[in-house]
Amino acid sequence: MAAVLERIHRANRPSFASLSPKQARIAYLMGAEILDLPRAPLARIENLRIPGPAQELPARLYAPTLRDDGAPLPVLLYFHGGGFVIGSLETHDSLCRQLALRSGAAVIAVDYRLAPEHPFPAAVDDAWAALRWVAAEAASLGLDGRRLAVGGDSAGGTLAAVTALHARDIRSELGLDLALQLLITPGATAHADTDSHRRFAQGHLLDADTIAWFFNQYIPTERRDDWRFAPLLAQDHGDLAPACLILAEADPLIDEGLAYADLLRANGNAVQLELYRGVTHDFIKMGRSIPEAELALDACAAALQRAFQPDTTAA
């Protein structure tokens, strides 16, 4: 990990905080898969359009089997990271392919609206609309919408967490319980004020000035205590989908990830916590360089496989 950070430092790329949102998106896209695993071939990759609250949302379906090849696959609804400002289907294409390939499930990735053009809560509204659409339309895609999980990394992990809370609240409308919430290095607090934000403020990939830039683009300070931005602040964390959290030791977000895992567990939810030592934020997208990335991908896949197992106790 230290060698990767040294290579990034030598590249002397400008901080996202010194760029415009458009420039930052281009820079992130250009570098997003340099350290990631090569894009794995899959039997089925299909671009979709999901009805959103304000406009259609681009989405992409990844499946390791063809539409009519056996029983319908369960589905992971996935939200990419990028601080609510950058990131896209393309920046996370390799990651979504790996999740589908290793888990045997289908993955539907969503290109939710980004700030500052679409500030909070646009991304949340899009995530919730995508949840309803996948639950209702999965069968038309040859998928099993009754076995549905949500997941995401970084800001996408935040969206997955608040979508899991929403899914519980609209359970009767959805007609199902989520199988899993897969939270990869998620954000969960309102003000970036934990000790890990101070310990890893500089030199650990996700710097404090970048976090502040993301937040300032996405949401004004006076609105940051809204639980849809900071899921730790939700009033009720009971009766939620089982959670799998993938955390990195040298990540500004680790303290809030641990706090969220503890809070979920304290409220009676099943929690699997995987902590990877000596790695930084975004490590799961560095499979060409560090073995922990593949270990984390395998942990995600195993958690999805367990969550999607048929319930043999119901009979």
C-alpha positions, 0 to 999 in steps of 0.5 A: 500500500505504501508503494502504491501511495508513493506511485500516486504521489510521484504522478503529481496529479492535482487534488480534486479540490483544485479542480472544477467538478467537470475536470475532477470527473474527467481526472477520476475517469482517466485514473479509475481503473489503472490499479483495478483488475482488468474488466472480466468478461461476463455472459450478459452486460446490458445498458438500462434506463431507470425511471427517476424522480426527475429524469431517466437514470442510466444503469448497467446490468451485469450477469454471469449467465444468460437471461434464459440460462437456468433459474433467475439470478438474485440482484445486487443494486449497486451505487458507485463511490465518488463523494456524490460529485464524481464517479460513473458506470465506467469508473466502477465497471471492473468492480461491478463485473468482479462482484457479479463474477465472484458472487454468481448474482446479477449486479445493477449499477445506477448512474445517480445524479451528481452534485453540484448540478444536482445537490442533496437529496437528489442522489438519495431520491435516485437511489430510492427510485432505483430500489422500487424499480428493480423490485418491481421490474426484475422479473422482466429482466429475467432476474429474481427481484425477491432476492434483492440486496443493496450495496455501494462503496464510499458515498455509494455505501452511504446511499446503500445504507440509507436505501436499506433504511428506506427499504425497511420503512416501505417494506409493505410497498416493496413486498420483500425484505432486503437480503443484504446491505453491502457497505464498502468503506461507507460514510456515515457521519455528518461533519467529518469530525472523528479521530480517524479524519484527523489521523488520516487527513493527509497522505492516505489517498482520501485527504481532508481537503477532498472530503470537504470539497465533496461535502461542500459541492453536495450539501450545505453545512446546515443540512448535514444532520439529515440522516439521509446524508449521515445514516448514523443519525437515523432515529431507528436502526432496528429491523434492518437487512443484514449488513456486511461492512468492508473497512480499511484501517488507514481510511478517514472513514474507518471510525464512522464505519466501525460506529455504524457496524456497532450501532447496527449490531446493538439494534439487533441486526446481523453484522459481518465486519471485515477490516483490512489492515494497512490499506487505504480508502478505495483499496477494493479497486486496486486489485492489480497492486494489492492482494487485500483487494481480491480478498475483499472482493471474495468476502463481498461475494461470500456475503452475497452468496450466503444472503441469497441462499434460499430459506429452507426453514420457512417450510 
